[in-house]
Amino acid sequence: MRQTVVTKALKKHGLATDNIKNLPSSIANPIFVFKSNNESVSVLTELKGNDGNNLFVAIELGIERQMGHRFLEVNDILTIHGREAKNIIEPIVENNRLRYADKEKAYRWLSSVQTNEQAITNDMLDSATKVINDFENPSAEEENDTRFSTAYHGTFQFQ
């Protein structure tokens, strides 16, 4: 993670260092992972910002970065910020980008969401819960992407 990302998270998004100090383990054990495009994913973690919203992390996968005279392939964190529940629930229900869900954490998170806040209705929560009920986490082979898998005890692993 580059310093500019940390600075933006702290200054623009109002996070404190305590909000992000457990970020690596939280990314490895997310609530949800969404496919953003061919090279990136977005991860909803259990970490919370000062506003009470769960932290959302955008990660560009398999990017080549230069370090001195060497080139490294890294998973580059692009942004960290709190994400309102509505902006998590709508993509679950509407756009088929969900790629991983820890069902236990997902149910707990969904049950903590307050209706009428952020225009969230009971129907939206019911629809999201149905998607999670029916959702099957793909294997790395099904995903056809060896950069991440759920092969290790059900946790999300970057490779």
Solvent accessible surface area in square Angstrom, and as a share of the most:
residue,aa,sasa,rsa
1,M,106,0.47
2,R,102,0.37
3,Q,128,0.57
4,T,93,0.54
5,V,9,0.05
6,V,27,0.16
7,T,49,0.28
8,K,87,0.37
9,A,1,0.01
10,L,53,0.27
11,K,166,0.70
12,K,143,0.61
13,H,60,0.27
14,G,40,0.39
15,L,11,0.06
16,A,42,0.32
17,T,89,0.52
18,D,102,0.53
19,N,20,0.10
20,I,18,0.09
21,K,137,0.58
22,N,78,0.40
23,L,2,0.01
24,P,101,0.64
25,S,66,0.43
26,S,15,0.10
27,I,12,0.06
28,A,26,0.20
29,N,53,0.27
30,P,0,0.00
31,I,4,0.02
32,F,0,0.00
33,V,0,0.00
34,F,11,0.05
35,K,27,0.11
36,S,42,0.27
37,N,83,0.42
38,N,116,0.59
39,E,86,0.39
40,S,8,0.05
41,V,0,0.00
42,S,11,0.07
43,V,0,0.00
44,L,0,0.00
45,T,0,0.00
46,E,78,0.35
47,L,31,0.15
48,K,105,0.44
49,G,7,0.06
50,N,107,0.55
51,D,100,0.52
52,G,42,0.40
53,N,33,0.17
54,N,9,0.05
55,L,0,0.00
56,F,12,0.05
57,V,0,0.00
58,A,20,0.15
59,I,3,0.02
60,E,45,0.20
61,L,1,0.00
62,G,24,0.23
63,I,31,0.15
64,E,118,0.53
65,R,90,0.33
66,Q,116,0.52
67,M,118,0.53
68,G,59,0.56
69,H,185,0.83
70,R,142,0.52
71,F,121,0.51
72,L,61,0.30
73,E,125,0.56
74,V,50,0.29
75,N,49,0.25
76,D,7,0.03
77,I,21,0.10
78,L,68,0.34
79,T,26,0.15
80,I,1,0.00
81,H,33,0.15
82,G,22,0.21
83,R,64,0.23
84,E,80,0.36
85,A,14,0.11
86,K,59,0.25
87,N,63,0.32
88,I,1,0.00
89,I,1,0.00
90,E,49,0.22
91,P,32,0.20
92,I,6,0.03
93,V,56,0.32
94,E,131,0.59
95,N,66,0.34
96,N,128,0.66
97,R,101,0.37
98,L,11,0.05
99,R,64,0.23
100,Y,10,0.04
101,A,1,0.00
102,D,37,0.19
103,K,66,0.28
104,E,125,0.56
105,K,32,0.14
106,A,0,0.00
107,Y,80,0.30
108,R,123,0.45
109,W,21,0.07
110,L,9,0.05
111,S,93,0.60
112,S,67,0.43
113,V,18,0.10
114,Q,105,0.47
115,T,43,0.25
116,N,138,0.71
117,E,92,0.41
118,Q,64,0.28
119,A,66,0.52
120,I,1,0.01
121,T,67,0.39
122,N,98,0.51
123,D,109,0.56
124,M,42,0.19
125,L,25,0.12
126,D,93,0.48
127,S,44,0.28
128,A,0,0.00
129,T,46,0.27
130,K,125,0.53
131,V,47,0.27
132,I,0,0.00
133,N,82,0.42
134,D,93,0.48
135,F,33,0.14
136,E,144,0.64
137,N,60,0.31
138,P,24,0.15
139,S,43,0.28
140,A,17,0.13
141,E,143,0.64
142,E,132,0.59
143,E,38,0.17
144,N,137,0.70
145,D,18,0.09
146,T,107,0.62
147,R,59,0.21
148,F,9,0.04
149,S,5,0.03
150,T,27,0.16
151,A,92,0.72
152,Y,134,0.51
153,H,154,0.69
154,G,40,0.38
155,T,34,0.20
156,F,1,0.00
157,Q,54,0.24
158,F,57,0.24
159,Q,132,0.59
